[in-house]
Amino acid sequence: MDTTENRVPVQIGIFSVSDLTPDPTTGITPTEHERLKNYALIVKKAEEIGLDAFALGEHHNPPFVSSPPTTTLGWLAAQTSKITLSTATTLITTDDPVKIAEDYAMLQHLADGRVDLMLGRGNTGPVYPWFGKDIRQGINLALENYNLLHRLWREEVVDWQGKFRTPLQGFTAIPRPLDDVPPFVWHGSIRSPEIAEQAAYYGDGFFHNNIFWTMNHTKRMVDLYRRRYEHYGHGRYDQAIVGLGGQFFMRKNSQDAIKEYRPYFDNAPVYGHGPSMEEFTEYTPLTVGSPQQVLERTLSFKDDVGHYQRQMFLIDHAGLPIKTVLEQLDLLGEILPEMRKGFLEGRPDDIPDAPTHASLVAARDAAGVAPVEHVKVGADDVTGTSDAPEPPDSVFEK
């Protein structure tokens, strides 16, 4: 493990779902153009205060604006130099894995390796027929499509046949991954044990975006992933690569934060007109209060899920004006050093740091693995042609 001062054991960052929501205090809704252009202000501010990552969601329906994340992330890569650019869901079920392989390898080159991605099924049912897919096959699509994506990034020439897309014969995805090391993949899920199993099977990261769920639910999903990660021989239970979501609104005075945020919470399209803000802050990671309250609440997450590698916050939705979002980032910057210090407390030396392109290249070289050499670890299980043992029938099999 890197012991230099450049270590980042836990990446701390922000993500956006790209909603276009009216500001309930003014009635003003930003235009698509304004919302997209404001990402430059947000990400440059995030890099300025020392955040490690920014992630952007993928949606194909109103009231959202980010349909191809790679376009926006490529534009942001040109305006930044340090921050890792990621996705807050790349739709592995409805996007073509060939297109994902090429788009994100291209982005990886242009961003000099500052790229990873989170794969997920999304939360919009109609997107499936829009792209010619059957939502009833969601899990199977996620499994087969990632099977192909995994191979495309690791094999120079791919022959492949599956159920949901046309076969490939002698196909090479271009460009090849930077340094022959694919972008790191997080598998994102909030309720599907099959996705936790998939992440564990490949030794990838598992991101539980727990912004709408109790910590007890989050704990059980992360526990499943950790057990299966160890089962497949990638490392110990506590060495599995875990990411969590979160959200906050803070002001210097907690009562000011509660008063200011309440109209945004009450009218938010994702949770407005449901549980009260007090109920939501009690049962989910949402913290509305002072910077100290946000710091203490965030550091408490490791008490439930163990030491982990990525913490992402949603701070720019529900109609919050750009001025307020930038103020939230300034406040986060004030507590960032203490947050980093808190994440390190009690952290064993052999718990992996957050994965980066540099660390993945170093690990590959240290292991003596030849570039572009594909090692079968069940990558062909979907087609039934793998030499490796098939995954267990039950995700709960030990």
C-alpha positions, 0 to 999 in steps of 0.5 A: 500500500502506498504510504506517501502523503499522496494516499487517498484511503477514502475518496470523498466526492459529490454526484449529481442526478442532473434534475431540472427542478423549479426552485420552490422559493422563487419558481425559477427552473434552470434551462438545460443549457444553464444546468449543463454549463453550471457543472463546470462551476461545480466541478472546478469548485470541488477540485479547488476545495480538494474533493477527489471525485465527481460523478454524473448520472445518466437519464433519458427522460425529463426532468433530467438533462444528462443523457450521455455522461461521457460527453459532459465528463470529457468537457469537464476533464479538459477544465480540471487536472486532479479530480476523478470523473465518474458516473452516478449510473451508467445504464449497463442494461440498456446501453450497448456494452460495445459502446460503453467499452469504447466511450469510456476508454476514450474518456479515460485517455482524454482525462489521463486516467482520471476516470471510473464508472458505476454500472447500474440498472437505473430507476426509470422503467420506460427506458427499457422499451425506448432502447428495445429492451425488456425490463423483466430481463433487467438482471439478466441484461446486467449480467450478460452485458457486463460479461461482454464489457469485461472481456472487451477491455481485457481481450484484444480480439473478442469472439462472443455470443449471448442472448441479448445482442448480435454476436461478435467475431474477431472484434476489437474495441477501440481505443484500447484502455489506457496503459492496458488497464480498464477503468475501475468499475463500481456496481451500483445497487440499492436493493438487488443482491444479484448485483452485489454478487456480480461485483464480488464475483469479478472483484470489482467495487460495490457502491450502495447509494443508500440515500433513500434507505436505512443504514440497517438495509445498507449494512446487510447489502454491504455484508453480502458483498463482502462475504461473497468477495472473500468467497471468490478469493479476492481478499478478506471480508474487510478488504472488499471495495465499498462505496456509499452515497449520502446527502447533506445541507448545512449552514453554520447554524443548524436551525438556519439549515433546517429552515432554508432547506425545508421548502426544497425537501418538501417539494423535491421530486424524489422524496417530496410530499412523503416522509417529513424531513425529520423522519427522513434525516432520522432513517436515511443518511440525509443530514440537515444541520451544522458542518459538525453534524455532517462531519459526525454523521458521515464518520459514523457510517464506518461503524455500520459497514466497516472501513470503506473506499468512497463517500459521495454526496448529493448536494445539487438537486431539488432546485437548489440555485447554483450559488447555494450549491457552491456555498455548500461546497465551501462548507464541505471544504472547511470540514474536509481535513477532519473528515479525512482524518476521521476516516483514517482513525482505526483503519488497518494498514492492509485495508485497500485505498480507494482505487485509482488508475495509478494504483491499478497500473501499479498492482498489475505490474507488481503482479506480473500480469501481461497487458491485454491478457485475458484471464478467464474468471467466469467471463464466458459463463453467460454463453456456457462456454467457460472453463471456470466453475459457474457462480453458485445458484444462490447469492446467499450460498457460502 
